Amino acid sequence: MKMTIAAILACLLPALGAQAYCIQNGIKGREVRVTQEPHPSGLRDKRTFDVLVKPGEKQCCDPKNLDCNPEGKITSNVGLMITINGEPSYACGINQAGGRMVKVTGGGTVDVVNNPKASSSNPFIVKVRTQDRDVTGPSGLACNEAPKAK
């Protein structure tokens, strides 16, 4: 029995809606702290995405979970603060008012990895993918040494 393209797509669409954004820690010997930007609804602040990802592991947010994905769509953007723990610690992403931030879509992935460019002064980078493409390019987003706590 032959399946038409429409029938195949109809089977795949529910699976696409179930995708979640995930943070993967590809750094050996270092844990990664991931904290979601402040939630637009103050009532959900205590339930936002705030996880410690051990080396080789990943943590995910279901896109329909309004605590960690406020708009509830795989195409919505969520800001994450990513810190590589250790001495020294590193903050990843682009400078913003509240610190360094990495944006991911509700169905995207963030890979925290060693910088493949050995000559770089940044030993770690993050690679961000949306559902269908790499948005950070081959160089990724830099993780810079975090300022020392005072």
Accessible surface in RSA format (square Angstrom, percent):
REM  Atomic radii and reference values for relative SASA: ProtOr
REM  Chains: A
REM  Algorithm: Lee & Richards
REM  Probe-radius: 1.40
REM  Slices: 20
REM RES _ NUM      All-atoms   Total-Side   Main-Chain    Non-polar    All polar
REM                ABS   REL    ABS   REL    ABS   REL    ABS   REL    ABS   REL
RES MET A   1   232.17 120.2 146.81  97.2  85.36 203.2 125.54 106.7 106.63 141.3
RES LYS A   2   199.69  97.4 172.34 105.7  27.35  65.1 120.27 108.3  79.42  84.6
RES MET A   3   109.33  56.6  82.86  54.8  26.46  63.0  50.09  42.6  59.23  78.5
RES THR A   4    90.05  64.0  81.74  82.9   8.32  19.8  81.87 110.0   8.19  12.4
RES ILE A   5   134.41  76.5 131.28  97.8   3.13   7.5 131.40  94.6   3.01   8.2
RES ALA A   6    74.47  68.5  62.99  97.2  11.48  26.1  67.46  95.0   7.00  18.6
RES ALA A   7    39.20  36.0  30.92  47.7   8.29  18.8  38.07  53.6   1.14   3.0
RES ILE A   8    75.58  43.0  75.03  55.9   0.55   1.3  75.58  54.4   0.00   0.0
RES LEU A   9    94.81  52.8  94.81  67.8   0.00   0.0  94.81  66.6   0.00   0.0
RES ALA A  10    63.49  58.4  48.08  74.2  15.41  35.0  52.57  74.0  10.92  28.9
RES CYS A  11    83.35  63.0  61.15  68.2  22.19  52.2  29.28  74.2  54.07  58.3
RES LEU A  12    92.54  51.5  92.44  66.1   0.11   0.3  92.47  64.9   0.08   0.2
RES LEU A  13   107.77  60.0 100.79  72.1   6.98  17.5 101.14  71.0   6.63  17.8
RES PRO A  14    94.96  69.2  73.93  67.4  21.03  76.4  86.45  71.4   8.52  52.9
RES ALA A  15    62.84  57.8  47.18  72.8  15.66  35.6  55.40  78.0   7.44  19.7
RES LEU A  16    85.40  47.6  85.21  61.0   0.20   0.5  85.40  60.0   0.00   0.0
RES GLY A  17    30.17  37.2   0.00   N/A  30.17  37.2  27.52  75.5   2.66   6.0
RES ALA A  18    73.31  67.4  48.05  74.1  25.26  57.5  56.79  80.0  16.52  43.8
RES GLN A  19    63.74  35.6  55.69  40.7   8.05  19.2  28.95  61.6  34.79  26.4
RES ALA A  20    26.08  24.0  14.68  22.7  11.40  25.9  14.68  20.7  11.40  30.2
RES TYR A  21     0.00   0.0   0.00   0.0   0.00   0.0   0.00   0.0   0.00   0.0
RES CYS A  22    12.02   9.1  12.02  13.4   0.00   0.0   0.20   0.5  11.82  12.8
RES ILE A  23     0.08   0.0   0.08   0.1   0.00   0.0   0.08   0.1   0.00   0.0
RES GLN A  24    62.65  35.0  62.54  45.7   0.11   0.3  14.35  30.5  48.30  36.6
RES ASN A  25     2.93   2.0   0.08   0.1   2.84   6.8   0.38   0.9   2.55   2.5
RES GLY A  26    44.78  55.2   0.00   N/A  44.78  55.2  26.72  73.3  18.06  40.5
RES ILE A  27     4.13   2.4   3.45   2.6   0.68   1.6   4.12   3.0   0.01   0.0
RES LYS A  28   187.41  91.4 170.07 104.4  17.34  41.3 114.56 103.1  72.85  77.6
RES GLY A  29    74.73  92.2   0.00   N/A  74.73  92.2  40.06 109.9  34.68  77.7
RES ARG A  30    45.72  19.2  42.76  21.8   2.97   7.1  11.80  16.1  33.93  20.6
RES GLU A  31    54.01  31.0  51.54  39.0   2.47   5.9  15.12  29.3  38.88  31.7
RES VAL A  32     0.02   0.0   0.02   0.0   0.00   0.0   0.02   0.0   0.00   0.0
RES ARG A  33    86.26  36.2  86.25  44.0   0.01   0.0  23.55  32.2  62.71  38.0
RES VAL A  34     0.00   0.0   0.00   0.0   0.00   0.0   0.00   0.0   0.00   0.0
RES THR A  35    42.79  30.4  42.79  43.4   0.00   0.0  33.88  45.5   8.91  13.5
RES GLN A  36     6.48   3.6   0.80   0.6   5.68  13.5   0.00   0.0   6.48   4.9
RES GLU A  37    46.88  26.9  46.39  35.1   0.49   1.2  10.13  19.6  36.75  30.0
RES PRO A  38   109.79  80.0  90.97  82.9  18.82  68.4  98.77  81.6  11.02  68.5
RES HIS A  39    16.88   9.2   6.10   4.2  10.78  27.6   6.34   6.5  10.54  12.3
RES PRO A  40   114.08  83.1  69.06  62.9  45.03 163.7  82.76  68.3  31.33 194.7
RES SER A  41    41.23  34.8  34.28  45.8   6.94  16.0  30.11  64.1  11.12  15.6
RES GLY A  42    57.40  70.8   0.00   N/A  57.40  70.8  30.82  84.6  26.58  59.5
RES LEU A  43   162.41  90.5 142.61 102.0  19.80  49.8 146.72 103.0  15.70  42.2
RES ARG A  44    64.48  27.1  64.48  32.9   0.00   0.0   2.06   2.8  62.42  37.8
RES ASP A  45    68.49  48.0  55.66  55.4  12.83  30.3  24.42  57.5  44.07  43.9
RES LYS A  46   202.21  98.6 165.77 101.7  36.44  86.8 115.61 104.1  86.61  92.3
RES ARG A  47   134.48  56.5 114.86  58.6  19.62  46.7  60.21  82.3  74.27  45.0
RES THR A  48    26.21  18.6  13.16  13.3  13.04  31.1   1.07   1.4  25.14  38.0
RES PHE A  49    15.56   7.8  10.91   6.8   4.65  12.1  15.56   9.4   0.00   0.0
RES ASP A  50    80.66  56.5  57.33  57.1  23.33  55.2  14.32  33.7  66.34  66.2
RES VAL A  51    31.46  20.7  27.31  24.7   4.14  10.0  31.46  27.3   0.00   0.0
RES LEU A  52    63.04  35.1  46.40  33.2  16.64  41.8  46.40  32.6  16.64  44.8
RES VAL A  53     0.09   0.1   0.00   0.0   0.09   0.2   0.09   0.1   0.00   0.0
RES LYS A  54   103.34  50.4 103.28  63.4   0.06   0.1  69.35  62.4  33.99  36.2
RES PRO A  55    53.77  39.2  36.80  33.5  16.97  61.7  37.13  30.7  16.64 103.4
RES GLY A  56    72.90  89.9   0.00   N/A  72.90  89.9  36.54 100.3  36.35  81.4
RES GLU A  57    86.51  49.7  79.46  60.1   7.05  16.8  32.13  62.1  54.38  44.4
RES LYS A  58   117.00  57.1  98.15  60.2  18.84  44.9  53.25  47.9  63.74  67.9
RES GLN A  59    64.49  36.1  61.86  45.2   2.63   6.3   3.57   7.6  60.92  46.2
RES CYS A  60    57.44  43.5  29.59  33.0  27.86  65.5  17.86  45.3  39.58  42.7
RES CYS A  61     2.73   2.1   0.00   0.0   2.73   6.4   2.73   6.9   0.00   0.0
RES ASP A  62    79.59  55.8  71.87  71.5   7.72  18.3  26.09  61.4  53.51  53.4
RES PRO A  63     1.34   1.0   1.34   1.2   0.00   0.0   1.34   1.1   0.00   0.0
RES LYS A  64   151.88  74.1 134.37  82.4  17.51  41.7  80.91  72.8  70.97  75.6
RES ASN A  65    61.90  42.7  53.06  51.3   8.84  21.3  15.93  38.3  45.97  44.4
RES LEU A  66    74.91  41.7  71.53  51.2   3.38   8.5  71.53  50.2   3.38   9.1
RES ASP A  67    22.39  15.7  22.39  22.3   0.00   0.0   1.03   2.4  21.36  21.3
RES CYS A  68     6.28   4.8   6.28   7.0   0.00   0.0   2.68   6.8   3.61   3.9
RES ASN A  69     0.12   0.1   0.12   0.1   0.00   0.0   0.00   0.0   0.12   0.1
RES PRO A  70    38.64  28.2  19.87  18.1  18.77  68.2  20.02  16.5  18.62 115.7
RES GLU A  71   108.23  62.1  85.43  64.6  22.81  54.3  37.33  72.2  70.91  57.9
RES GLY A  72    21.44  26.4   0.00   N/A  21.44  26.4   4.20  11.5  17.23  38.6
RES LYS A  73   115.70  56.4 110.78  68.0   4.92  11.7  64.70  58.2  51.00  54.3
RES ILE A  74    44.59  25.4  41.98  31.3   2.61   6.3  41.98  30.2   2.61   7.1
RES THR A  75    90.24  64.2  74.57  75.6  15.67  37.3  58.31  78.3  31.93  48.3
RES SER A  76     6.81   5.8   0.79   1.1   6.02  13.9   6.81  14.5   0.00   0.0
RES ASN A  77    96.00  66.2  77.18  74.6  18.82  45.3  13.56  32.6  82.44  79.7
RES VAL A  78     1.56   1.0   0.84   0.8   0.72   1.7   1.56   1.4   0.00   0.0
RES GLY A  79     0.00   0.0   0.00   N/A   0.00   0.0   0.00   0.0   0.00   0.0
RES LEU A  80     0.00   0.0   0.00   0.0   0.00   0.0   0.00   0.0   0.00   0.0
RES MET A  81    50.28  26.0  48.97  32.4   1.31   3.1  26.51  22.5  23.77  31.5
RES ILE A  82     2.22   1.3   0.00   0.0   2.22   5.4   0.00   0.0   2.22   6.0
RES THR A  83    42.52  30.2  42.52  43.1   0.00   0.0  19.73  26.5  22.80  34.5
RES ILE A  84     0.00   0.0   0.00   0.0   0.00   0.0   0.00   0.0   0.00   0.0
RES ASN A  85    52.48  36.2  50.38  48.7   2.10   5.1  21.14  50.9  31.34  30.3
RES GLY A  86    42.83  52.8   0.00   N/A  42.83  52.8  29.36  80.6  13.47  30.2
RES GLU A  87   140.86  80.9 114.32  86.5  26.54  63.2  67.75 131.0  73.11  59.7
RES PRO A  88    37.82  27.6  37.10  33.8   0.71   2.6  37.82  31.2   0.00   0.0
RES SER A  89    33.76  28.5  29.98  40.0   3.78   8.7  11.95  25.5  21.81  30.6
RES TYR A  90    23.67  11.1  23.67  13.5   0.00   0.0   4.55   3.4  19.12  23.6
RES ALA A  91    21.78  20.0  21.78  33.6   0.00   0.0  21.78  30.7   0.00   0.0
RES CYS A  92     0.01   0.0   0.00   0.0   0.01   0.0   0.00   0.0   0.01   0.0
RES GLY A  93     4.31   5.3   0.00   N/A   4.31   5.3   0.00   0.0   4.31   9.6
RES ILE A  94   103.39  58.8 100.59  74.9   2.80   6.7 103.39  74.5   0.00   0.0
RES ASN A  95   107.41  74.1  88.94  86.0  18.47  44.5  30.21  72.7  77.20  74.6
RES GLN A  96    89.25  49.9  66.34  48.5  22.91  54.5  24.45  52.0  64.80  49.1
RES ALA A  97   121.62 111.8  69.53 107.3  52.09 118.5  83.48 117.6  38.14 101.0
RES GLY A  98    68.14  84.0   0.00   N/A  68.14  84.0  38.60 105.9  29.55  66.2
RES GLY A  99    32.17  39.7   0.00   N/A  32.17  39.7  31.14  85.4   1.03   2.3
RES ARG A 100    50.86  21.4  43.05  21.9   7.81  18.6   8.24  11.3  42.62  25.8
RES MET A 101    15.87   8.2  12.52   8.3   3.35   8.0  12.52  10.6   3.35   4.4
RES VAL A 102     0.48   0.3   0.00   0.0   0.48   1.2   0.48   0.4   0.00   0.0
RES LYS A 103    95.62  46.6  83.46  51.2  12.17  29.0  57.28  51.6  38.34  40.8
RES VAL A 104     2.09   1.4   0.00   0.0   2.09   5.0   2.09   1.8   0.00   0.0
RES THR A 105    17.20  12.2  16.32  16.5   0.88   2.1  16.32  21.9   0.88   1.3
RES GLY A 106     0.00   0.0   0.00   N/A   0.00   0.0   0.00   0.0   0.00   0.0
RES GLY A 107     8.14  10.0   0.00   N/A   8.14  10.0   0.00   0.0   8.14  18.2
RES GLY A 108     0.40   0.5   0.00   N/A   0.40   0.5   0.40   1.1   0.00   0.0
RES THR A 109    38.08  27.1  38.03  38.6   0.06   0.1  34.49  46.3   3.59   5.4
RES VAL A 110     0.00   0.0   0.00   0.0   0.00   0.0   0.00   0.0   0.00   0.0
RES ASP A 111    37.16  26.0  37.16  37.0   0.00   0.0   8.32  19.6  28.84  28.8
RES VAL A 112     0.04   0.0   0.04   0.0   0.00   0.0   0.04   0.0   0.00   0.0
RES VAL A 113    41.67  27.4  41.67  37.7   0.00   0.0  41.67  36.2   0.00   0.0
RES ASN A 114    81.65  56.3  74.18  71.7   7.47  18.0  27.67  66.6  53.98  52.2
RES ASN A 115    25.51  17.6  10.43  10.1  15.08  36.3   1.39   3.3  24.12  23.3
RES PRO A 116   101.20  73.8  62.57  57.0  38.64 140.4  74.64  61.6  26.56 165.1
RES LYS A 117   108.49  52.9 101.14  62.1   7.35  17.5  73.61  66.3  34.88  37.2
RES ALA A 118   106.86  98.3  67.25 103.8  39.61  90.1  77.31 108.9  29.55  78.3
RES SER A 119   118.37 100.0  76.13 101.6  42.24  97.3  58.55 124.7  59.82  83.8
RES SER A 120    42.96  36.3  16.73  22.3  26.23  60.4  17.21  36.6  25.75  36.1
RES SER A 121   110.09  93.0  73.50  98.1  36.60  84.3  58.38 124.3  51.71  72.4
RES ASN A 122    34.52  23.8  34.20  33.1   0.32   0.8   0.17   0.4  34.35  33.2
RES PRO A 123    53.86  39.3  41.42  37.8  12.44  45.2  50.31  41.5   3.55  22.1
RES PHE A 124    16.51   8.3  16.51  10.2   0.00   0.0  16.51  10.0   0.00   0.0
RES ILE A 125     4.26   2.4   4.26   3.2   0.00   0.0   4.26   3.1   0.00   0.0
RES VAL A 126     0.00   0.0   0.00   0.0   0.00   0.0   0.00   0.0   0.00   0.0
RES LYS A 127    48.57  23.7  48.10  29.5   0.47   1.1  39.66  35.7   8.91   9.5
RES VAL A 128     3.04   2.0   3.04   2.8   0.00   0.0   3.04   2.6   0.00   0.0
RES ARG A 129   101.46  42.6 101.39  51.7   0.07   0.2  36.03  49.2  65.43  39.7
RES THR A 130    25.95  18.5  21.59  21.9   4.36  10.4  20.96  28.2   4.99   7.5
RES GLN A 131    62.92  35.2  32.14  23.5  30.78  73.3  20.13  42.8  42.79  32.5
RES ASP A 132   114.90  80.5  87.22  86.8  27.68  65.4  39.62  93.2  75.29  75.1
RES ARG A 133   145.27  61.0 142.58  72.7   2.69   6.4  49.23  67.3  96.04  58.2
RES ASP A 134    56.53  39.6  37.26  37.1  19.27  45.6  19.43  45.7  37.10  37.0
RES VAL A 135    63.24  41.6  29.91  27.1  33.33  80.3  34.03  29.6  29.21  79.2
RES THR A 136    26.11  18.6   5.05   5.1  21.05  50.2  12.16  16.3  13.94  21.1
RES GLY A 137    26.14  32.2   0.00   N/A  26.14  32.2  23.86  65.5   2.27   5.1
RES PRO A 138   118.86  86.6 104.70  95.4  14.16  51.5 110.73  91.4   8.13  50.5
RES SER A 139    56.02  47.3  47.49  63.4   8.53  19.6  35.02  74.6  21.00  29.4
RES GLY A 140    14.71  18.1   0.00   N/A  14.71  18.1   0.00   0.0  14.71  32.9
RES LEU A 141    36.93  20.6  35.80  25.6   1.13   2.8  36.93  25.9   0.00   0.0
RES ALA A 142    33.73  31.0  26.69  41.2   7.04  16.0  27.00  38.0   6.73  17.8
RES CYS A 143     0.02   0.0   0.00   0.0   0.02   0.0   0.00   0.0   0.02   0.0
RES ASN A 144    44.14  30.4  43.03  41.6   1.11   2.7  19.07  45.9  25.07  24.2
RES GLU A 145    98.68  56.7  75.82  57.4  22.85  54.4  22.61  43.7  76.06  62.1
RES ALA A 146    20.08  18.5  12.57  19.4   7.51  17.1  13.05  18.4   7.03  18.6
RES PRO A 147   124.70  90.9  97.41  88.8  27.29  99.2 109.39  90.3  15.31  95.1
RES LYS A 148   136.97  66.8 119.37  73.2  17.60  41.9 113.18 101.9  23.79  25.3
RES ALA A 149   107.53  98.9  66.78 103.1  40.75  92.7  76.67 108.0  30.86  81.7
RES LYS A 150   247.60 120.8 169.38 103.9  78.22 186.2 145.77 131.2 101.83 108.5
END  Absolute sums over single chains surface
CHAIN  1 A     8973.0       6957.2       2015.8       5319.2       3653.8
END  Absolute sums over all chains
TOTAL          8973.0       6957.2       2015.8       5319.2       3653.8
